[in-house]
Amino acid sequence: MMLTTADKRVAFRKLHESGCFIIPNPFDVGSAKALQHLGFKALASTSAGFAWTMGKPDNRVTVDDVCNHLTAICSAVDIPVNADFEDGFAHEPDKVGANVARAVKTGVAGLSIEDYTGDAAKPLFDRALAVERIKAARKAIDADSSGVLLTGRCEAFLRGVKDMNLVIDRLTAYAEAGADCLYAPGISTREEISAVVKAVHPRPVNLLVGAAGSLTEIGALGVRRISIGGSLARMAWAGFMKASKEMAEKGTFSEFANGYPGGELNKMFQ
C-alpha cells in the first residue's frame, strides 16, 4: 500500500529526531526507485543531476521543470522526498513563497532554499533579504499546515566565501526565521562540522559528502542527515561517457562488459 503524502511527511520529520541517516540523491524516476529498492528511508532531488538529464548545466532549469520532476519522483516512490529547490527560482521573498507553495503541491516531504544569487561577483543575497526569503518559504509551507520540512542553506563555502563566522551567523538566523534543518554545503573538516552542529543545536544539520568519511564517523559529530548532491548522477555519467568515448575513439565495445545486468534491472522495477 502506497503511503499518503501526509504519512511521508510525518516519517521524514521522525528521521530527523535522532541518529544519522543517508539521504541519497536520485536524478530520475528509475534511480529513485532503485534507491528505494536498496532500503534507503528517504531521498533528495539533485539540481545538478536533474539538469544534466535535460542537457542543461546546473541552475539552468525552470521552476516548471523542477515541479514536474518532483511530482514524478514523489508519486513513484513510497518514501519521503526532499527537494533541492535551489534559490526558490526567484529573488523576491513573495515570489519565493509562491514557488514554494507550488513545490509543496508536488508531494515533497521537505525542501531547501539557498542564499546563492547566481551572480559570481556577488554570490550571496544580503543577509536581511536572505532571512526574509526563508521566512517567506516558512509562511508558504505553513499556509495549509502541510508539515513540509524546511532546510535553510548557506552557500558561502561553495561559492568561495570561506568564512565560518558568516556561515554560523546566517544558519542561526535561518533557524530563527523558521528553517527546521540547516545546511552549509562545502564545509568538510571536523572543526567546521562540529561548529555548525553546536551553533544550531537542537535543530538538525545536513552535511554534503563527497568521497570522505562514513555514516558512523559523521554521525558521531552530531550530523543528522547526509546528502551526496550530484555524485550518483556523476557516477552514472562516468560509465556512460567511458563506454561512449571508447566507441567514438577506438571503435570497440569492451566497456559494456562492466554494465549492470539488464535482467537484474528488470527484476528491480517489476
C-alpha positions in Angstrom: 0.0 0.0 0.0 1.4 3.4 -1.0 1.9 5.8 1.8 0.0 9.1 1.7 1.9 12.3 1.3 1.0 13.2 4.9 2.4 9.8 6.0 5.7 10.5 4.2 6.0 14.0 5.8 5.5 12.5 9.3 8.1 9.8 8.6 10.5 12.4 7.3 10.3 14.5 10.4 10.8 11.4 12.5 14.1 10.6 10.7 15.4 14.0 11.9 14.8 13.3 15.6 17.7 11.1 16.3 20.7 9.2 14.8 22.1 9.9 11.4 20.8 8.8 8.0 21.9 9.0 4.4 19.5 10.8 2.0 20.9 9.9 -1.4 20.1 12.0 -4.5 18.4 10.3 -7.5 18.2 12.1 -10.8 15.1 10.5 -12.4 12.3 8.1 -11.6 14.4 5.0 -12.3 17.2 5.9 -10.0 14.7 6.9 -7.3 13.0 3.5 -7.4 16.4 1.8 -7.3 17.4 3.7 -4.2 14.1 2.8 -2.5 14.7 -0.9 -3.5 18.1 -0.7 -1.7 16.4 0.2 1.5 17.0 4.0 1.9 14.5 5.7 4.1 14.3 9.0 2.2 15.5 10.6 -1.0 16.6 14.1 -2.0 16.5 15.6 -5.5 19.7 17.0 -7.0 19.5 20.2 -9.0 22.7 19.3 -11.0 21.8 15.6 -11.6 18.3 16.6 -12.9 19.7 19.4 -15.0 22.1 17.0 -16.7 19.3 14.7 -17.7 17.8 17.6 -19.6 21.0 18.5 -21.3 21.4 21.7 -19.2 24.1 22.9 -16.7 23.2 23.2 -13.0 21.0 26.1 -12.0 19.6 26.4 -15.6 16.2 24.6 -15.2 12.9 26.3 -14.7 10.5 26.1 -11.7 8.1 24.3 -14.1 10.8 21.7 -15.0 11.6 21.1 -11.3 8.0 20.8 -10.1 7.2 18.3 -12.9 10.3 16.3 -11.9 9.4 16.4 -8.2 5.8 15.3 -8.9 7.1 12.3 -10.9 9.5 11.2 -8.3 7.2 11.7 -5.3 4.5 9.6 -7.0 6.9 6.9 -8.0 8.3 6.0 -4.5 6.8 5.1 -1.2 9.4 7.1 0.9 9.8 10.8 1.6 11.5 13.1 -1.0 13.3 16.3 -0.1 13.5 18.9 -2.9 16.7 20.8 -3.8 14.6 23.9 -4.6 17.7 26.0 -5.4 17.1 29.7 -4.7 13.3 29.3 -4.8 13.5 30.3 -8.5 13.1 33.9 -7.6 14.9 36.7 -5.7 12.0 38.5 -4.1 10.6 36.8 -0.9 6.9 36.9 -2.1 7.9 35.2 -5.3 9.9 32.6 -3.4 6.9 32.0 -1.3 4.6 31.5 -4.3 7.1 29.0 -5.8 7.4 27.1 -2.5 3.7 26.8 -2.4 3.9 25.1 -5.8 6.6 22.8 -4.6 4.5 21.7 -1.6 1.8 20.6 -4.0 4.2 18.1 -5.7 4.1 15.9 -2.7 7.6 16.6 -1.3 8.2 16.0 2.4 10.9 18.7 2.6 12.6 21.3 0.6 15.7 23.6 0.8 16.1 27.2 0.0 19.7 28.6 -0.6 21.1 32.1 -0.5 23.1 31.9 -3.7 22.2 34.8 -6.1 23.5 33.2 -9.3 26.0 36.1 -9.6 29.6 35.2 -9.1 30.5 38.8 -8.5 28.1 38.9 -5.5 27.3 35.3 -4.8 25.2 35.7 -1.6 22.0 37.6 -1.0 22.3 40.3 1.6 21.7 38.8 5.0 18.4 40.6 5.6 17.0 39.6 2.3 18.2 36.0 2.7 16.4 35.8 6.1 13.2 37.3 4.6 13.3 34.6 1.8 13.4 31.9 4.5 10.5 33.5 6.3 8.5 33.6 3.1 9.2 29.9 2.5 8.1 29.1 6.0 4.9 31.1 5.6 4.1 29.3 2.3 4.7 25.9 3.9 2.6 26.7 6.9 -0.3 28.2 4.9 -2.0 24.8 4.6 -0.3 23.1 7.6 1.5 20.8 5.1 4.2 19.7 7.6 6.9 20.0 4.9 10.3 20.3 6.5 12.3 23.4 5.5 16.0 23.4 5.1 18.0 26.7 5.1 21.2 26.6 3.1 24.2 28.9 3.3 26.2 28.6 0.1 29.2 30.6 1.2 31.8 27.8 1.1 30.6 26.5 -2.2 30.9 30.0 -3.7 34.3 30.9 -2.4 33.3 32.8 0.7 35.1 30.6 3.3 34.0 32.5 6.4 32.8 30.3 9.2 31.6 33.3 11.3 29.4 34.3 8.3 28.1 30.8 7.8 27.2 30.3 11.5 25.6 33.8 11.7 23.4 33.0 8.7 22.4 29.5 9.7 21.4 30.6 13.1 19.4 33.5 11.5 17.7 31.0 9.2 16.8 28.8 12.1 15.2 31.7 13.8 13.4 32.6 10.6 11.8 29.1 10.6 14.2 26.7 9.0 13.8 23.2 10.5 17.1 21.9 9.3 20.4 23.7 8.4 22.9 23.1 5.7 26.2 24.6 4.6 27.4 22.7 1.6 31.2 22.8 1.3 32.1 22.6 5.0 34.3 19.5 5.5 36.6 19.5 8.5 35.7 18.0 11.8 36.0 21.5 13.3 33.8 23.2 10.8 31.1 20.5 11.0 31.1 20.4 14.8 30.9 24.2 15.0 27.8 24.3 12.8 26.1 21.4 14.7 26.8 23.2 18.0 25.6 26.6 16.8 22.2 25.5 15.6 21.5 22.8 18.2 19.0 21.3 18.7 18.0 21.7 15.0 19.3 19.0 12.7 22.2 19.6 10.3 22.5 18.2 6.8 26.1 17.5 5.5 27.1 17.2 1.9 29.6 14.4 1.5 31.9 13.6 -1.5 34.2 10.6 -1.0 35.4 11.1 2.5 34.1 9.9 5.9 31.5 7.3 6.8 28.0 7.3 8.2 29.4 6.3 11.7 32.1 9.0 11.7 29.8 11.7 10.5 27.0 10.7 12.9 29.5 10.9 15.8 29.9 14.7 15.0 26.2 15.2 15.6 25.2 15.4 12.0 21.6 14.2 11.4 21.4 13.9 7.6 24.0 13.1 4.9 23.3 14.0 1.3 25.6 13.5 -1.7 24.4 16.1 -4.3 25.1 15.1 -7.9 27.6 12.3 -7.0 25.3 9.4 -8.1 24.5 11.2 -11.3 28.2 11.8 -12.0 28.8 8.1 -11.4 26.2 7.2 -13.9 27.6 9.6 -16.4 31.1 8.2 -15.8 30.1 4.8 -17.0 28.2 6.2 -20.0 31.0 8.5 -21.1 33.7 5.9 -20.7 31.8 3.4 -22.9 30.8 6.1 -25.4 34.3 7.5 -25.7 35.7 4.0 -26.3 33.3 3.6 -29.2 34.0 7.0 -30.6 37.8 6.9 -30.3 38.6 3.2 -30.8 35.5 1.7 -32.4 35.5 -1.0 -29.7 32.9 -2.1 -27.1 34.8 -3.7 -24.2 33.3 -1.3 -21.5 29.9 -2.9 -22.0 31.2 -5.9 -20.0 31.1 -3.7 -16.9 27.4 -2.8 -17.3 24.8 -3.6 -14.7 22.8 -6.8 -15.7 19.7 -5.9 -17.6 17.9 -8.8 -16.1 18.6 -7.5 -12.6 17.2 -4.1 -13.6 14.1 -5.6 -15.0 13.5 -7.6 -11.8 14.1 -4.5 -9.6 11.5 -2.5 -11.5 8.8 -5.1 -11.5 
